[in-house]
Amino acid sequence: MSARMLLAVGLLVLVGFTAGAVIFLVSKVLPKEDESLEETARIKEFLPGGDCGACGHPGCFAYAQAVAIDKNIFAKKPCPPLAATDVEGMVDLAEYLGMQADDAGRKKAVIHCTGDSEILADYRGIKTCEAALQIASGFKGCPYACLGFGDCISVCPVDAIFIDKAKNIAVVDWEKCIGCGLCIAACPQGLTELVPVEMPQYLGCNYRAPKEIPGRKRCSSGCIHCRICVRVSPGGEVSWNEALDLPCFDPEKSVRAPAAIEKCPRKIIVKTAVYEEISADVTLPAA
């Protein structure tokens, strides 16, 4: 072998040895990859990947990263789509984190309006509820009525809200709703509410008598604050919310209130999709 070839081989060996030494030293000096990133990747595999933001984070990766750092975030607010649509996946993630999935924390949205309010004017402004509300508190007879422009629809990540064209009000698809709560802040009328997924009924009205506005009135099916629903509910199925001046249903109980539904003179208590699935333990009083 010629001297030139030996020199070339020697140089290659020297370069290789030097490169290896540099890589070894750099690996010791540079900080290691954050272990939470590996944990983040594992947690993200359990999530639906819709990046809806319902959890309060920019997307599934951000949520997974937050949970990887602090598991209590999952305990305080589990991924809403996972909790609502994939109970098995929810349990799997909880088990992976060494926690328990709380099915009792699952919620659905309801809208406290049935859409029977009279139309007072032909509104031609910007087609949003927020904009319409700025002009004389809306264009419907009831100042608390759903205005039907779908501000809530625009923020729903799973298309679980639609407009009933006959009544011109927003309606929640109980099966699709993931209980993210984004629609609550979007409704300028304050008509949306999250209730336990086990809640069998809710009040389809938000009319507050103490805040009556001159020239405006409740619709033909609006709550008249008679409190009959409370009086026929000896088991506390219905109570009176003094702050709202409206009847309410205890989320801790989530029991059927057949007597209240039957005796309500305005028939304004709306059954949810789970009403028939829950055993009735209340006897209707004699008429």
PyMOL commands that set and color helices and strands:
alter all, ss='L'
color gray80, all
select helices_A, chain A and resi 3-29+35-44+60-69+72-76+80-85+87-96+103-105+129-133+151-155+182-186+209-211+228-231+258-263+275-277
alter helices_A, ss='H'
color red, helices_A
select strands_A, chain A and resi 107-111+161-164+169-172+192-196+201-203+238-241+246-249+269-271
alter strands_A, ss='S'
color yellow, strands_A
deselect
rebuild
show_as cartoon
